[in-house]
Structures are given as structure tokens and as C-alpha cells.
Amino acid sequence: MEKTIFFTPDILSSVELPVEEALHCIRVLRKKEGDEILLTDGKGFFYDAEIIQADPKHCIVNILKTIEQPKNRNFNLQIAFAPTKNIDRIEWFAEKATEIGIDRFIPVLCQHSERKEIKVRRIEKILVAAMKQSQKALLPQLDEIRPFSEFVKQEFDGQKFIAHCYPQEKALLKDIYRKGNNALILIGPEGDFSEKEVKDALNNGFVPVSLGESRLRTETAALVACHAIHVLNW
């Protein structure tokens, strides 16, 4: 039976569970002093720990064992996306991509973006829940939203792709991605990128790709791209 995982990002400097996790542990799950629980810092490690103070606001633990979660992939996956007007769709994508496996989410503000800002804290909670649910010890990085013009110039050690809908010769992602390579995939807003944004991306080393014959929603395209990279690395 899988153990409930508690997120303790500062466990190496503080042996006290965060309040939300302490409340869930002591009041909801009714854990007691002497019970053993499983923690993660979201940095790739699990910790077997014993509760030595079962207080719903100040739950103190003693680390018994540190377990590094084996890395089951040799590539870094980052997806840059323009947040949709309906934020529920992006939250759904963030949750599912975390379950599948992703290293970094990069929200980008494009010319045709309908949403100009996102609540990072709210999405971070979704990422933590998805990490714990999928029994992972690595929490993906979530950036603050940034302008497209700033993002497109950033350095990246790997293959960079842009999925857009303009008529242009584009290879399928599955045919151009090389197994084992780091991947950065750029997904546009509901109204697609502007022509200038596509041009700027190409000038900065992004390669145009197709995700198939269907025209996909932003969040669907982002999840398809995430899953495709995983499948191509099997």
C-alpha cells in the first residue's frame, strides 16, 4: 500500500512540518507520536521520519532515513505556454504534466494572449498535489509569467521547438526530436502567435513542428507535446 507523502521543502533546515501538512497529518489522518510517515522536499529525495510531537500546528519529526529517488529519465523537459483565458485549463495541464513528468513550466505573455497574469501560488499547490499523488520526489519549477520578447532570447542546452498554426513546412515532433536530448517546447495562445513572434522564435533557434493533423487547444497541445517526448524516450 502506498504511503501518504507530506511535502516538506525545508526539512533539512527545519524538522517541523508546514502547517497545512501538519493539519492533514494529525487531524485528518490521525497520526500519533511514534508513527512513521514519508516526506519529500521536492528536490528528488524522500525521507522516512518518525513523529515525535503530534501537534496539528507544530508537528515535529525525526528523520530516520534519506532516500534519493532514482532518475528514470536522462532528459530535461521544459514547456513554455501562453496561459489561456480559462485558467482551469492551464491548471489541468499543469497537474497532468506533473504526473507524466516535466522539469519546468514557463508562462509566456504573447501578443494575442487573453490572460495577462496568473496566480503562481495557486498553481504551485496543484503541482505539489500532483507530485505527491504520482509518488514523485521532484517538484517542477514554475516561473512567473514573462514577455515573449524576453523569453525567446533565453539560452537553452537542447532542442527548441515552436508549435504554431501558420502554413509553413513543419516536421512532426516525433520525426525531428532526438531521443535523450533536452527539449524546450513553445505553445501559443488561443489566437496563435503573431507572425512576428514566429519569426523571432525561428531567428532564435526554435524549430517549427507539428503535433499532428488536428488543431489543438493550447492546454491539449502542451500536454500532447509533454507526453510525446516521454514516449519518444521509451
RAVEN-V392396 format. One record per backbone hydrogen bond with DSSP energy under -1.0 kcal/mol. CO is the residue of the C=O (numbers start at 0). NH is the residue of the N-H. E is the energy in kcal/mol with one decimal. If there is no record, write none. Layout:
BEGIN
co->CO nh->NH e->E
co->CO nh->NH e->E
END
This chain:
BEGIN
co->5 nh->39 e->-2.1
co->7 nh->10 e->-1.7
co->9 nh->12 e->-1.7
co->9 nh->13 e->-2.0
co->14 nh->60 e->-2.6
co->17 nh->21 e->-2.7
co->18 nh->22 e->-2.7
co->19 nh->23 e->-1.8
co->20 nh->24 e->-2.5
co->21 nh->25 e->-2.8
co->22 nh->26 e->-1.8
co->22 nh->27 e->-1.4
co->23 nh->28 e->-2.4
co->24 nh->30 e->-2.2
co->31 nh->34 e->-2.2
co->34 nh->50 e->-2.6
co->36 nh->48 e->-2.6
co->37 nh->5 e->-2.2
co->38 nh->46 e->-2.3
co->39 nh->7 e->-3.1
co->41 nh->138 e->-2.6
co->43 nh->68 e->-2.4
co->44 nh->40 e->-1.2
co->45 nh->66 e->-3.1
co->46 nh->38 e->-2.6
co->47 nh->63 e->-3.3
co->47 nh->64 e->-1.7
co->48 nh->36 e->-2.7
co->49 nh->61 e->-2.5
co->50 nh->33 e->-3.1
co->52 nh->54 e->-1.6
co->52 nh->59 e->-1.6
co->58 nh->16 e->-2.6
co->59 nh->51 e->-2.6
co->59 nh->52 e->-1.7
co->61 nh->49 e->-2.6
co->64 nh->47 e->-2.4
co->66 nh->45 e->-3.4
co->75 nh->182 e->-2.8
co->76 nh->102 e->-2.6
co->76 nh->103 e->-1.4
co->77 nh->184 e->-2.2
co->78 nh->105 e->-2.4
co->79 nh->186 e->-2.9
co->80 nh->107 e->-3.0
co->85 nh->88 e->-1.4
co->86 nh->90 e->-2.3
co->87 nh->91 e->-2.1
co->88 nh->92 e->-2.2
co->89 nh->93 e->-2.8
co->90 nh->94 e->-2.2
co->91 nh->95 e->-2.4
co->92 nh->96 e->-2.9
co->93 nh->97 e->-1.7
co->94 nh->98 e->-1.8
co->95 nh->99 e->-2.1
co->96 nh->100 e->-3.2
co->102 nh->140 e->-2.7
co->103 nh->78 e->-2.1
co->104 nh->142 e->-2.4
co->105 nh->80 e->-2.0
co->106 nh->145 e->-1.6
co->108 nh->147 e->-2.3
co->109 nh->112 e->-1.3
co->117 nh->119 e->-1.1
co->118 nh->122 e->-1.7
co->119 nh->123 e->-2.6
co->120 nh->124 e->-1.6
co->121 nh->125 e->-1.2
co->122 nh->126 e->-2.3
co->123 nh->127 e->-2.4
co->124 nh->128 e->-2.2
co->125 nh->129 e->-2.4
co->126 nh->130 e->-2.5
co->127 nh->131 e->-2.4
co->128 nh->132 e->-2.6
co->129 nh->133 e->-2.0
co->130 nh->135 e->-2.7
co->131 nh->134 e->-1.5
co->136 nh->43 e->-3.5
co->140 nh->104 e->-3.1
co->145 nh->108 e->-3.1
co->146 nh->150 e->-2.5
co->147 nh->151 e->-2.8
co->150 nh->153 e->-2.2
co->155 nh->157 e->-1.4
co->158 nh->183 e->-2.4
co->159 nh->206 e->-2.4
co->160 nh->185 e->-2.4
co->161 nh->208 e->-2.2
co->170 nh->209 e->-2.3
co->171 nh->174 e->-1.5
co->171 nh->175 e->-1.0
co->172 nh->176 e->-2.3
co->177 nh->180 e->-2.2
co->181 nh->158 e->-2.6
co->182 nh->77 e->-2.8
co->183 nh->160 e->-2.9
co->184 nh->79 e->-2.6
co->185 nh->162 e->-2.4
co->186 nh->81 e->-1.0
co->188 nh->191 e->-2.2
co->193 nh->197 e->-2.1
co->194 nh->198 e->-2.3
co->195 nh->199 e->-2.8
co->196 nh->200 e->-2.4
co->197 nh->201 e->-2.4
co->198 nh->202 e->-2.2
co->200 nh->205 e->-2.5
co->201 nh->204 e->-1.4
co->206 nh->161 e->-2.1
co->209 nh->172 e->-2.3
co->216 nh->220 e->-3.1
co->217 nh->221 e->-2.2
co->218 nh->222 e->-1.9
co->219 nh->223 e->-2.7
co->220 nh->224 e->-2.4
co->221 nh->225 e->-2.0
co->222 nh->226 e->-2.7
co->223 nh->227 e->-2.7
co->224 nh->228 e->-1.9
co->225 nh->229 e->-1.4
co->226 nh->230 e->-2.7
co->227 nh->231 e->-2.7
co->230 nh->233 e->-1.5
END
